[in-house]
């Protein structure tokens, strides 16, 4: 059966406007865009341009009245490129970690004050916990979120706290700060039935060469399998995994040969 295609005229018009920009036309005025796209309604083009500018997708040079690609586009492009490169680097290591622990391994990053899963290697047990790529999770509940929150600036952490405090069972911001400090000092985090009543997790941060935390690696599984002996093994192997990833990233980011990734 042929799949139906749904088109939104406004998005089509917006796409046509973005298509006007290229290396030969990095800056365009309203009139120049109309010349390039004479099929588009003048009023619609004007409204779209103003909205894209207000949202940060286009910059407006008031001296020349010309538009150019905005910071929001560069932010999204940066996320896409970094996420792709990161997955390319980490996959061999997290596959090995999954084989060693037999549990599901996920990689989360911070986006828009949430944790977002960008990679998952499914566990090999008959009963395994899963987390699909693209899954959004809070940053102050569950090891996979907390390991990222622990390395965020104070101001950003407060914004996240204000957004999530209703789900924190009365926990104060001061107690959150104290917990984040303990996680940083310990170097990793473990949680049991914190975000999900049946799930346990162990999470370590991935550091770039400037000691910036760019992601977190987590091993997740059913609570009943995370016995003291199993937990010790998972912590040990995850520590080695993220150490190897961080070393690899440092090599790449200071100009190593990407062809060896």
C-alpha positions as CSV (number, residue, x, y, z in Angstrom):
1,X,0.0,0.0,0.0
2,X,1.4,3.4,-1.0
3,X,2.2,5.6,1.9
4,X,0.3,8.9,2.0
5,X,2.4,12.0,2.0
6,X,1.2,15.0,4.0
7,X,2.5,18.4,3.1
8,X,2.2,21.6,5.0
9,X,2.3,24.6,2.6
10,X,3.9,26.9,5.2
11,X,6.8,24.4,5.7
12,X,7.2,24.1,1.9
13,X,7.4,27.9,1.6
14,X,9.9,28.0,4.5
15,X,12.0,25.3,2.8
16,X,12.0,27.3,-0.4
17,X,13.3,30.4,1.4
18,X,16.1,28.4,3.1
19,X,17.0,27.0,-0.4
20,X,17.8,30.5,-1.6
21,X,20.9,30.6,0.7
22,X,24.1,29.0,-0.6
23,X,27.8,29.8,-0.8
24,X,27.1,32.2,-3.6
25,X,24.2,33.9,-1.7
26,X,25.1,33.8,2.0
27,X,23.2,37.1,2.5
28,X,19.9,38.0,0.8
29,X,17.5,40.9,1.1
30,X,13.8,40.5,1.0
31,X,13.7,41.8,-2.6
32,X,16.4,39.3,-3.7
33,X,14.5,36.4,-2.2
34,X,11.4,37.4,-4.1
35,X,13.4,37.5,-7.3
36,X,14.7,34.0,-6.6
37,X,11.3,32.7,-5.7
38,X,8.8,34.7,-7.8
39,X,6.2,31.9,-7.2
40,X,5.9,32.8,-3.5
41,X,3.5,35.3,-2.1
42,X,5.2,38.6,-1.1
43,X,3.3,38.9,2.2
44,X,3.9,35.3,3.1
45,X,7.6,35.6,2.5
46,X,7.8,38.7,4.6
47,X,6.0,37.1,7.5
48,X,8.1,33.9,7.3
49,X,11.3,35.9,7.3
50,X,10.3,38.0,10.3
51,X,9.3,34.9,12.2
52,X,12.5,33.0,11.3
53,X,14.5,36.0,12.5
54,X,12.7,36.3,15.8
55,X,13.2,32.5,16.4
56,X,17.0,32.8,15.7
57,X,16.9,30.8,12.4
58,X,17.9,33.9,10.4
59,X,20.1,36.9,11.2
60,X,19.1,40.4,10.0
61,X,21.7,43.0,9.2
62,X,19.8,46.2,9.8
63,X,22.4,48.2,7.9
64,X,21.9,46.3,4.6
65,X,18.5,44.8,5.4
66,X,19.9,41.4,4.4
67,X,19.2,38.1,6.0
68,X,21.7,35.3,6.6
69,X,21.7,31.9,8.4
70,X,21.1,32.4,12.1
71,X,22.6,31.0,15.2
72,X,19.8,28.4,15.8
73,X,20.7,26.7,12.5
74,X,24.4,26.6,13.5
75,X,23.4,25.2,16.9
76,X,21.3,22.4,15.3
77,X,24.0,21.7,12.7
78,X,26.6,21.5,15.5
79,X,24.4,19.0,17.5
80,X,23.9,16.9,14.4
81,X,27.6,16.8,13.5
82,X,28.9,16.2,17.0
83,X,26.3,13.5,17.7
84,X,27.2,11.7,14.5
85,X,31.0,12.0,15.2
86,X,30.4,10.9,18.8
87,X,28.4,7.8,17.8
88,X,31.1,6.9,15.3
89,X,33.8,7.1,18.0
90,X,31.9,5.4,20.8
91,X,30.3,2.5,19.1
92,X,33.2,0.0,19.3
93,X,33.6,0.8,23.0
94,X,30.0,0.6,24.0
95,X,29.5,-2.6,22.0
96,X,32.4,-4.1,24.0
97,X,30.8,-2.9,27.2
98,X,27.5,-4.5,26.3
99,X,29.3,-7.8,25.6
100,X,31.1,-7.6,28.9
101,X,28.1,-6.7,31.1
102,X,25.3,-8.3,28.9
103,X,23.2,-5.3,29.8
104,X,21.8,-2.5,27.7
105,X,24.2,0.4,27.2
106,X,23.0,3.9,26.3
107,X,24.6,7.3,25.6
108,X,22.8,10.5,26.6
109,X,23.6,14.1,25.9
110,X,22.1,17.4,27.2
111,X,19.7,19.2,24.8
112,X,17.3,22.0,25.8
113,X,17.6,21.2,29.5
114,X,16.8,17.5,29.0
115,X,18.8,14.3,28.6
116,X,18.4,12.8,25.2
117,X,19.5,9.3,24.2
118,X,21.6,9.4,21.0
119,X,22.7,5.7,21.0
120,X,21.7,2.4,22.4
121,X,23.1,-1.1,22.3
122,X,20.5,-3.5,23.4
123,X,21.3,-6.0,26.2
124,X,21.6,-9.7,25.4
125,X,19.5,-11.1,28.3
126,X,16.0,-12.4,27.6
127,X,14.8,-9.7,30.0
128,X,16.5,-6.3,29.2
129,X,15.7,-2.7,29.7
130,X,15.5,-0.6,26.6
131,X,15.7,3.1,25.8
132,X,15.2,4.1,22.2
133,X,17.4,6.7,20.6
134,X,15.7,10.1,20.8
135,X,14.1,9.3,24.2
136,X,14.0,12.4,26.4
137,X,14.6,12.0,30.1
138,X,14.8,14.4,33.1
139,X,18.2,15.4,34.3
140,X,17.6,15.2,38.1
141,X,16.2,11.7,38.3
142,X,18.0,8.5,37.2
143,X,21.7,8.0,36.8
144,X,21.8,8.7,33.1
145,X,20.5,12.2,33.7
146,X,22.2,13.1,37.0
147,X,25.7,12.3,35.6
148,X,25.1,15.1,33.0
149,X,23.4,17.5,35.4
150,X,26.3,17.1,37.9
151,X,28.7,18.9,35.4
152,X,26.4,21.7,34.4
153,X,26.9,25.4,35.5
154,X,25.1,26.5,38.6
155,X,22.7,28.8,36.7
156,X,21.7,26.1,34.2
157,X,21.2,23.6,37.0
158,X,18.8,26.0,38.8
159,X,16.7,26.4,35.7
160,X,16.5,22.6,35.4
161,X,15.6,22.3,39.1
162,X,12.7,24.9,38.7
163,X,11.4,22.9,35.8
164,X,11.6,19.5,37.5
165,X,11.1,20.2,41.2
166,X,7.5,19.0,41.3
167,X,8.8,15.5,40.6
168,X,11.6,15.6,43.1
169,X,9.4,14.8,46.2
170,X,10.2,18.1,48.0
171,X,13.9,18.0,47.5
172,X,15.5,21.5,47.8
173,X,17.8,23.1,45.4
174,X,20.5,23.1,48.0
175,X,20.2,19.3,48.5
176,X,20.4,18.9,44.7
177,X,23.6,20.9,44.6
178,X,25.0,18.7,47.4
179,X,24.1,15.6,45.5
180,X,25.6,16.8,42.3
181,X,28.8,17.6,44.2
182,X,28.9,14.1,45.6
183,X,28.5,12.6,42.1
184,X,31.4,14.7,40.7
185,X,33.6,13.7,43.6
186,X,32.7,10.0,43.2
187,X,33.1,10.2,39.4
188,X,30.0,8.3,38.5
189,X,26.4,7.6,39.7
190,X,24.3,4.6,40.5
191,X,20.5,4.6,40.9
192,X,17.9,2.0,41.8
193,X,14.2,2.5,40.8
194,X,14.8,6.2,40.7
195,X,13.3,7.1,37.3
196,X,11.7,3.7,36.6
197,X,10.6,1.4,39.4
198,X,12.1,-1.7,37.7
199,X,15.4,-0.2,36.5
200,X,18.9,0.2,37.9
201,X,21.7,2.1,36.2
202,X,25.3,3.0,36.4
203,X,26.5,6.2,34.6
204,X,29.9,7.7,33.9
205,X,30.6,11.0,32.1
206,X,32.6,11.3,28.8
207,X,35.1,14.1,28.9
208,X,36.4,16.0,25.9
209,X,40.0,17.4,25.8
210,X,39.0,20.6,27.6
211,X,37.5,18.5,30.4
212,X,34.0,19.4,29.2
213,X,31.4,16.6,29.7
214,X,29.9,16.0,26.3
215,X,27.9,12.9,27.1
216,X,27.2,10.1,29.5
217,X,27.5,6.4,29.1
218,X,25.0,4.3,31.2
219,X,24.5,0.6,31.7
220,X,20.9,-0.1,32.6
221,X,19.1,-3.3,33.5
222,X,16.5,-4.8,35.8
223,X,17.0,-4.0,39.5
224,X,17.1,-7.7,40.5
225,X,20.2,-8.3,38.4
226,X,22.2,-5.4,39.8
227,X,23.5,-7.4,42.8
228,X,26.6,-6.1,44.7
229,X,28.9,-8.4,42.7
230,X,27.3,-7.5,39.4
231,X,27.3,-3.8,40.3
232,X,31.0,-3.9,41.1
233,X,31.7,-5.5,37.7
234,X,29.6,-3.0,35.8
235,X,31.2,0.0,37.5
236,X,34.7,-1.3,36.8
237,X,34.0,-2.1,33.2
238,X,32.1,1.2,32.5
239,X,34.9,3.2,34.1
240,X,37.4,1.6,31.6
241,X,35.0,2.1,28.7
242,X,34.5,5.9,29.2
243,X,38.2,6.4,30.0
244,X,39.0,4.8,26.6
245,X,36.4,6.9,24.8
246,X,37.6,10.1,26.4
247,X,41.2,9.3,25.4
248,X,40.1,8.6,21.9
249,X,38.2,11.9,21.7
250,X,41.1,13.9,23.1
251,X,43.3,12.4,20.3
252,X,40.8,13.3,17.6
253,X,40.0,16.8,18.9
254,X,43.6,17.9,19.1
255,X,44.1,17.0,15.4
256,X,44.6,13.2,15.3
257,X,43.8,11.1,12.3
258,X,40.1,10.7,12.0
259,X,40.6,8.0,9.5
260,X,41.7,5.7,12.4
261,X,38.4,6.1,14.3
